[in-house]
Amino acid sequence: MSDTPSNIAKAVGVEAMKASPPVAVAAKQDGGFFTLSPITTLTCIYLVLQIAYLAWKWHNEREDRKAKLNACEVPK
């Protein structure tokens, strides 16, 4: 997968769709998003972990692409 704007937009869209159910649960709570209920707390933790995983995945994909490009370079 390359870093073209369409691929990045597609990945962000997919992740936003994955996050929509937890966001809906958190928003539905009586006190709003910032209450201390266990459901809201767990939902926030889930969202943070999902964002961290996506950043880690993108970082690893970028490192893999760099390694492949370096392996294909012809020495001068």
N, CA and C of each residue as an Amber inpcrd file, in Angstrom:
protein
   228
   0.8470000  -1.1770000   0.0000000   0.0000000   0.0000000   0.0000000
   0.8880000   1.2330000   0.0000000   0.6070000   2.1730000  -0.8990000
   1.4220000   3.3760000  -0.9860000   0.7760000   4.5120000  -0.1960000
   1.5070000   5.5960000  -0.0530000   1.0350000   6.7410000   0.7340000
   0.2850000   7.7560000  -0.1180000  -0.4490000   7.3090000  -1.1090000
  -1.2050000   8.2540000  -1.9170000  -2.3630000   8.8020000  -1.0900000
  -2.8140000  10.0070000  -1.4120000  -3.9110000  10.5950000  -0.6430000
  -5.1720000   9.7280000  -0.6330000  -5.4570000   9.0450000  -1.7410000
  -6.6650000   8.2230000  -1.7650000  -6.5400000   7.0230000  -0.8300000
  -5.3520000   6.4150000  -0.7440000  -5.1570000   5.2850000   0.1690000
  -5.2230000   5.7280000   1.6250000  -4.6580000   6.8850000   1.9180000
  -4.7070000   7.4070000   3.2850000  -6.1470000   7.7390000   3.6630000
  -6.8820000   8.3740000   2.7510000  -8.2770000   8.7160000   3.0230000
  -9.1110000   7.4530000   3.2360000  -8.8490000   6.4150000   2.4470000
  -9.5800000   5.1680000   2.5940000  -9.2990000   4.5410000   3.9560000
  -8.0350000   4.5190000   4.3760000  -7.6760000   3.9400000   5.6710000
  -8.3060000   4.7210000   6.8170000  -8.2950000   6.0470000   6.7270000
  -8.9090000   6.8700000   7.7760000 -10.4150000   6.6310000   7.8190000
 -11.0460000   6.5140000   6.6560000 -12.4810000   6.2380000   6.6010000
 -12.8390000   4.9040000   7.2290000 -12.0580000   3.8830000   6.9430000
 -12.3030000   2.5540000   7.5200000 -12.1740000   2.6040000   9.0380000
 -11.1220000   3.2710000   9.5190000 -10.9250000   3.3590000  10.9680000
 -12.0190000   4.1980000  11.6280000 -12.4990000   5.2270000  10.9470000
 -13.5850000   6.0400000  11.5050000 -14.8650000   5.2140000  11.6120000
 -15.1110000   4.3520000  10.6270000 -16.2870000   3.4900000  10.6930000
 -16.1650000   2.4800000  11.8260000 -14.9470000   1.9840000  12.0680000
 -14.7380000   1.0580000  13.1780000 -14.9640000   1.7540000  14.5190000
 -14.6440000   3.0320000  14.5960000 -14.7510000   3.7670000  15.8560000
 -16.1650000   4.2780000  16.1120000 -17.0300000   4.3020000  15.1140000
 -18.3490000   4.9030000  15.2920000 -19.2130000   4.2110000  16.3450000
 -19.2510000   2.8750000  16.4610000 -20.0690000   2.2970000  17.5440000
 -19.6100000   2.6980000  18.9440000 -18.2970000   2.6660000  19.2580000
 -17.9010000   3.1020000  20.5980000 -18.1880000   4.5820000  20.8580000
 -18.0440000   5.4070000  19.8380000 -18.3370000   6.8300000  20.0030000
 -19.8240000   7.0170000  20.2810000 -20.6650000   6.2660000  19.6000000
 -22.1100000   6.3610000  19.8320000 -22.4630000   5.9370000  21.2470000
 -21.8210000   4.8860000  21.7540000 -22.0810000   4.4340000  23.1330000
 -21.6730000   5.5120000  24.1200000 -20.5160000   6.1010000  23.9200000
 -20.0400000   7.1290000  24.8420000 -20.9150000   8.3720000  24.7920000
 -21.3580000   8.7450000  23.5960000 -22.1890000   9.9430000  23.4550000
 -23.5760000   9.7280000  24.0530000 -24.0390000   8.4980000  24.0900000
 -25.3820000   8.1920000  24.5900000 -25.4810000   8.2640000  26.1170000
 -24.3700000   8.2550000  26.8070000 -24.3800000   8.2960000  28.2750000
 -25.0620000   9.5690000  28.7550000 -25.7260000   9.4950000  29.8900000
 -26.5180000  10.6230000  30.4090000 -25.6880000  11.8800000  30.6350000
 -24.5100000  11.7320000  31.1770000 -23.6850000  12.8810000  31.4840000
 -22.8470000  13.3480000  30.3140000 -23.0190000  12.7560000  29.1420000
 -22.2170000  13.1200000  27.9860000 -20.9610000  12.2810000  27.9170000
 -20.0170000  12.7350000  27.1520000 -18.8130000  11.9510000  26.8790000
 -17.8540000  11.9110000  28.0550000 -17.8920000  12.9000000  28.9420000
 -16.8720000  13.0070000  29.9760000 -17.3480000  12.5520000  31.3610000
 -18.2830000  11.6230000  31.4040000 -18.6900000  11.0790000  32.7040000
 -17.6970000  10.0070000  33.1270000 -17.7910000   9.5890000  34.3670000
 -16.8730000   8.5840000  34.8750000 -17.5010000   7.1900000  34.9180000
 -18.5250000   6.9630000  34.1020000 -19.1450000   5.6470000  34.0960000
 -18.1800000   4.6240000  33.5090000 -18.2890000   3.3750000  33.9270000
 -17.3760000   2.3410000  33.4160000 -17.4700000   2.1550000  31.9040000
 -18.6700000   2.2710000  31.3460000 -18.8320000   2.0850000  29.9000000
 -18.0850000   3.1780000  29.1500000 -18.2320000   4.4160000  29.5920000
 -17.5490000   5.5190000  28.9230000 -16.0390000   5.3920000  29.0780000
 -15.5890000   5.0280000  30.2490000 -14.1520000   4.8730000  30.4860000
 -13.5700000   3.7870000  29.5870000 -14.2330000   2.6400000  29.5410000
 -13.7550000   1.5460000  28.6810000 -13.8010000   1.9240000  27.2070000
 -14.8270000   2.6790000  26.8140000 -14.9250000   3.1140000  25.4280000
 -13.7710000   4.0430000  25.0700000 -13.4440000   4.9580000  25.9660000
 -12.3240000   5.8690000  25.7160000 -11.0090000   5.1000000  25.6300000
 -10.8240000   4.1160000  26.5030000  -9.6080000   3.2990000  26.4550000
  -9.5430000   2.5460000  25.1290000 -10.6720000   1.9910000  24.6930000
 -10.7360000   1.2720000  23.4210000 -10.3400000   2.1900000  22.2630000
 -10.8620000   3.3980000  22.2540000 -10.5540000   4.3360000  21.1730000
  -9.0700000   4.7080000  21.1640000  -8.5080000   4.9510000  22.3270000
  -7.0920000   5.2970000  22.4050000  -6.2380000   4.1300000  21.9130000
  -6.5770000   2.9200000  22.3110000  -5.8250000   1.7480000  21.8500000
  -5.9580000   1.5510000  20.3450000  -7.1370000   1.7920000  19.8070000
  -7.3390000   1.6530000  18.3670000  -6.5100000   2.6800000  17.5910000
  -6.4690000   3.9050000  18.0660000  -5.6650000   4.9490000  17.4240000
  -4.1860000   4.6100000  17.5190000  -3.7500000   4.1380000  18.6760000
  -2.3380000   3.7680000  18.8390000  -1.9630000   2.6130000  17.9210000
  -2.8480000   1.6270000  17.7900000  -2.5760000   0.4980000  16.9020000
  -2.4560000   0.9680000  15.4510000  -3.3320000   1.8560000  15.0320000
  -3.2840000   2.3550000  13.6580000  -1.9800000   3.1030000  13.4030000
  -1.5540000   3.9300000  14.3400000  -0.2940000   4.6580000  14.1780000
   0.8850000   3.6850000  14.1210000   0.8760000   2.6630000  14.9760000
   1.9340000   1.6420000  14.9700000   1.9650000   0.8940000  13.6410000
   0.7840000   0.5380000  13.1500000   0.6860000  -0.1980000  11.8850000
   1.2240000   0.6360000  10.7330000   0.8440000   1.9070000  10.6810000
   1.3360000   2.7780000   9.6090000   2.8480000   2.9620000   9.7070000
   3.3630000   3.0820000  10.9150000   4.8040000   3.2380000  11.1050000
   5.5460000   2.0040000  10.5850000   5.0510000   0.8230000  10.9380000
   5.6890000  -0.4100000  10.4700000   5.6080000  -0.5640000   8.9570000
   4.4840000  -0.1990000   8.3600000   4.3530000  -0.2750000   6.9080000
   5.3390000   0.6690000   6.2330000   5.5160000   1.8480000   6.8020000
   6.4640000   2.8010000   6.2250000   7.8890000   2.2590000   6.3220000
   8.2440000   1.6680000   7.4750000   9.5760000   1.0850000   7.6370000
   9.7960000  -0.0710000   6.6640000   8.7710000  -0.8900000   6.4410000
   8.8840000  -1.9910000   5.4820000   9.1160000  -1.4670000   4.0670000
   8.3810000  -0.4130000   3.7020000   8.5590000   0.1700000   2.3580000
   9.9600000   0.7310000   2.1980000  10.4630000   1.4170000   3.2430000
  11.8230000   1.9670000   3.1720000  12.8480000   0.8520000   3.0240000
  12.6690000  -0.2500000   3.7620000  13.6060000  -1.3690000   3.6720000
  13.5770000  -1.9930000   2.2880000  12.3990000  -2.1240000   1.7000000
  12.2910000  -2.6930000   0.3490000  12.9430000  -1.7730000  -0.6810000
  12.7520000  -0.4810000  -0.5240000  13.3620000   0.4660000  -1.4590000
  14.8790000   0.4320000  -1.3380000  15.3840000   0.3590000  -0.1200000
  16.8310000   0.3030000   0.0940000  17.4140000  -0.9850000  -0.4510000
  16.6690000  -2.0760000  -0.3690000  17.1640000  -3.3600000  -0.8840000
  17.2010000  -3.3700000  -2.4020000  16.3510000  -2.5850000  -3.0270000
  16.2920000  -2.5550000  -4.4940000  17.2420000  -1.5470000  -5.1260000
  17.8410000  -0.6900000  -4.3220000  18.7220000   0.3270000  -4.8770000
  20.0120000  -0.3170000  -5.4150000  20.4460000   0.2170000  -6.5390000
  21.6820000  -0.2680000  -7.1620000  22.8360000   0.5890000  -6.6620000
  23.8660000  -0.0160000  -6.0840000  24.9940000   0.7760000  -5.6160000
  25.7180000   1.4480000  -6.7780000  26.2440000   2.6380000  -6.5260000
  26.9410000   3.3850000  -7.6000000  28.4050000   3.0820000  -7.6100000
